[in-house]
Amino acid sequence: MAFKPIATTRSATGILTAKLAVWWLLASEVVIFGGVLASYIMHRIGHPEWANYASHTNTMFGAINTMILLTSSLSAVLAHRAAELKDGKQAANLLLATVGGGAAFLCVKSIEWTGEINHGFTITANGFWSFYYTAAGIHGLHVIAGMILMIWVSMSARKNEELHRVELVGIYWHFVDLVWIFLFPLLYIAK
């Protein structure tokens, strides 16, 4: 019998310790993104000229990325459902589909940023673009972290092992999607 850490099975609160740890991690992430977004909103209110800078963001790319992330969230939900049904292979495949969504998101973002940078809208152009690249960049790093975690979880899920991790990585991915739901209107629509 394989060694199983007590932290994955213990539940002093009625919630598995691993799930509680994910929620605590997300609480700390709320502080990070909350600070960035609150700072952006305060600066945006104080700088009406930012509306002109924001008009140069590509709303179409932002909308495409929104659809990509929402679709990838669906595959994460379906992966969780497959894990509940003890179908590790299907859960792993759906996690990898979610990873594909993350990769598509990053490809669209790289095309978008290449165009913006080529037009002179760099991180040093002004305060708006500094916030834009910082907020979207931090979000992109979280997308990459989620993709890496899903690849790792899918390897054990494919063997029908540690299927509870499918839900945990899904919770993280939904948080990443939720952050984008705030970033999209603030950076792309509010012009």
C-alpha positions as CSV (number, residue, x, y, z in Angstrom):
1,M,0.0,0.0,0.0
2,A,1.3,3.4,-1.0
3,F,2.1,6.1,1.6
4,K,-0.7,8.7,1.8
5,P,0.0,11.9,3.7
6,I,-2.4,12.5,6.5
7,A,-3.1,16.0,5.2
8,T,-5.0,14.7,2.2
9,T,-7.4,12.7,4.3
10,R,-7.8,14.6,7.6
11,S,-10.8,16.9,8.1
12,A,-11.0,18.8,11.4
13,T,-13.5,21.3,10.0
14,G,-15.7,19.1,7.8
15,I,-13.7,20.2,4.8
16,L,-10.7,18.1,3.6
17,T,-7.5,19.8,4.6
18,A,-6.3,19.9,0.9
19,K,-9.5,21.8,-0.1
20,L,-9.1,24.1,2.8
21,A,-5.5,24.8,1.7
22,V,-6.7,25.7,-1.8
23,W,-9.3,28.1,-0.4
24,W,-6.6,29.8,1.8
25,L,-4.3,30.1,-1.2
26,L,-7.2,31.7,-3.1
27,A,-7.8,34.1,-0.3
28,S,-4.2,35.3,-0.5
29,E,-4.6,35.6,-4.3
30,V,-7.7,37.8,-3.7
31,V,-5.4,40.1,-1.7
32,I,-2.9,40.3,-4.6
33,F,-5.5,40.9,-7.4
34,G,-7.7,43.0,-5.2
35,G,-4.8,45.3,-4.5
36,V,-3.9,45.6,-8.2
37,L,-7.5,46.1,-9.3
38,A,-8.3,48.7,-6.5
39,S,-5.1,50.6,-7.3
40,Y,-6.0,50.5,-11.0
41,I,-9.6,51.8,-10.3
42,M,-8.3,54.6,-8.1
43,H,-5.8,55.7,-10.7
44,R,-8.4,55.4,-13.5
45,I,-10.7,57.7,-11.6
46,G,-7.9,60.2,-11.1
47,H,-6.7,60.1,-14.7
48,P,-9.6,60.7,-17.2
49,E,-7.0,60.6,-20.0
50,W,-6.7,56.9,-19.4
51,A,-10.0,56.4,-21.3
52,N,-8.1,57.5,-24.5
53,Y,-5.3,55.0,-23.8
54,A,-7.8,52.2,-23.0
55,S,-9.4,52.8,-26.4
56,H,-6.3,51.3,-28.0
57,T,-6.8,47.9,-26.3
58,N,-8.2,45.2,-28.6
59,T,-11.7,44.4,-27.4
60,M,-12.0,41.6,-29.9
61,F,-8.9,39.8,-28.5
62,G,-10.2,40.3,-25.0
63,A,-13.6,38.9,-25.9
64,I,-12.0,35.9,-27.6
65,N,-9.9,35.2,-24.6
66,T,-13.0,35.5,-22.4
67,M,-14.7,32.8,-24.4
68,I,-11.6,30.6,-24.4
69,L,-11.4,30.8,-20.6
70,L,-15.1,30.2,-20.0
71,T,-14.9,27.2,-22.3
72,S,-11.9,25.9,-20.5
73,S,-13.8,26.2,-17.2
74,L,-16.5,24.0,-18.6
75,S,-13.9,21.3,-19.4
76,A,-12.5,21.7,-15.8
77,V,-16.1,21.1,-14.5
78,L,-16.5,18.1,-16.7
79,A,-13.1,16.8,-15.5
80,H,-14.3,17.1,-11.9
81,R,-17.5,15.2,-12.8
82,A,-15.5,12.4,-14.5
83,A,-13.3,12.2,-11.3
84,E,-16.4,11.8,-9.2
85,L,-17.4,8.9,-11.4
86,K,-14.0,7.4,-10.9
87,D,-13.1,7.8,-14.6
88,G,-9.6,9.0,-14.2
89,K,-8.7,8.7,-17.9
90,Q,-11.6,10.9,-18.9
91,A,-10.8,13.4,-16.1
92,A,-7.2,13.5,-17.3
93,N,-8.3,14.1,-20.9
94,L,-10.6,16.9,-19.9
95,L,-7.9,18.5,-17.7
96,L,-5.6,18.4,-20.8
97,A,-8.4,20.1,-22.8
98,T,-8.4,22.8,-20.1
99,V,-4.7,23.1,-20.5
100,G,-5.3,23.5,-24.3
101,G,-7.7,26.4,-23.5
102,G,-5.0,28.0,-21.3
103,A,-2.5,27.6,-24.2
104,A,-4.9,29.2,-26.6
105,F,-5.5,32.1,-24.2
106,L,-1.7,32.7,-24.0
107,C,-1.4,32.5,-27.8
108,V,-4.1,35.1,-28.3
109,K,-2.5,37.2,-25.6
110,S,0.9,37.0,-27.2
111,I,-0.5,38.1,-30.6
112,E,-2.4,40.9,-28.9
113,W,0.6,42.1,-27.0
114,T,2.9,41.9,-30.1
115,G,0.5,44.2,-31.9
116,E,0.2,46.7,-29.1
117,I,4.0,46.8,-28.5
118,N,4.6,47.3,-32.2
119,H,2.2,50.3,-32.1
120,G,4.3,51.8,-29.2
121,F,2.0,50.8,-26.4
122,T,4.6,49.4,-24.1
123,I,4.7,49.0,-20.3
124,T,6.7,52.3,-20.1
125,A,4.4,54.3,-22.4
126,N,2.2,55.6,-19.5
127,G,0.5,54.7,-16.3
128,F,-2.4,53.0,-18.0
129,W,-0.2,50.6,-20.1
130,S,1.9,49.9,-17.0
131,F,-1.2,48.8,-15.1
132,Y,-2.5,46.9,-18.2
133,Y,0.6,44.8,-18.7
134,T,1.1,44.3,-14.9
135,A,-2.5,43.1,-14.3
136,A,-2.7,41.0,-17.4
137,G,0.9,39.7,-16.9
138,I,0.2,38.6,-13.3
139,H,-3.0,36.9,-14.6
140,G,-1.0,35.2,-17.4
141,L,1.4,33.8,-14.8
142,H,-1.5,32.3,-12.9
143,V,-2.8,30.8,-16.2
144,I,0.6,29.2,-16.7
145,A,0.7,27.9,-13.0
146,G,-2.8,26.4,-13.5
147,M,-1.7,24.7,-16.7
148,I,1.3,23.1,-15.0
149,L,-0.8,22.0,-12.0
150,M,-3.3,20.4,-14.4
151,I,-0.7,18.5,-16.3
152,W,0.7,17.2,-13.0
153,V,-2.8,16.3,-11.7
154,S,-3.8,14.6,-15.0
155,M,-0.8,12.2,-14.8
156,S,-2.0,10.7,-11.5
157,A,-5.7,11.0,-12.5
158,R,-5.0,8.9,-15.7
159,K,-3.9,6.1,-13.3
160,N,-7.1,6.6,-11.3
161,E,-5.0,7.9,-8.4
162,E,-5.6,11.1,-6.3
163,L,-8.8,11.9,-8.1
164,H,-9.7,14.5,-5.4
165,R,-6.9,16.7,-6.9
166,V,-9.0,17.2,-10.0
167,E,-11.5,19.2,-8.0
168,L,-8.8,21.2,-6.3
169,V,-7.0,22.2,-9.5
170,G,-10.5,23.0,-10.9
171,I,-11.2,25.4,-8.0
172,Y,-8.0,27.2,-8.8
173,W,-8.8,27.4,-12.5
174,H,-12.2,28.9,-11.8
175,F,-10.5,31.6,-9.7
176,V,-8.2,32.4,-12.6
177,D,-11.3,32.7,-14.8
178,L,-13.1,34.9,-12.3
179,V,-10.1,37.3,-12.2
180,W,-10.3,37.6,-16.0
181,I,-14.0,38.4,-15.7
182,F,-13.0,41.5,-13.7
183,L,-10.0,42.4,-15.8
184,F,-11.8,42.2,-19.2
185,P,-14.3,45.0,-18.6
186,L,-11.9,47.1,-16.6
187,L,-9.1,47.0,-19.2
188,Y,-11.0,46.6,-22.5
189,I,-14.6,47.8,-22.2
190,A,-14.4,50.7,-19.8
191,K,-13.2,53.3,-22.2
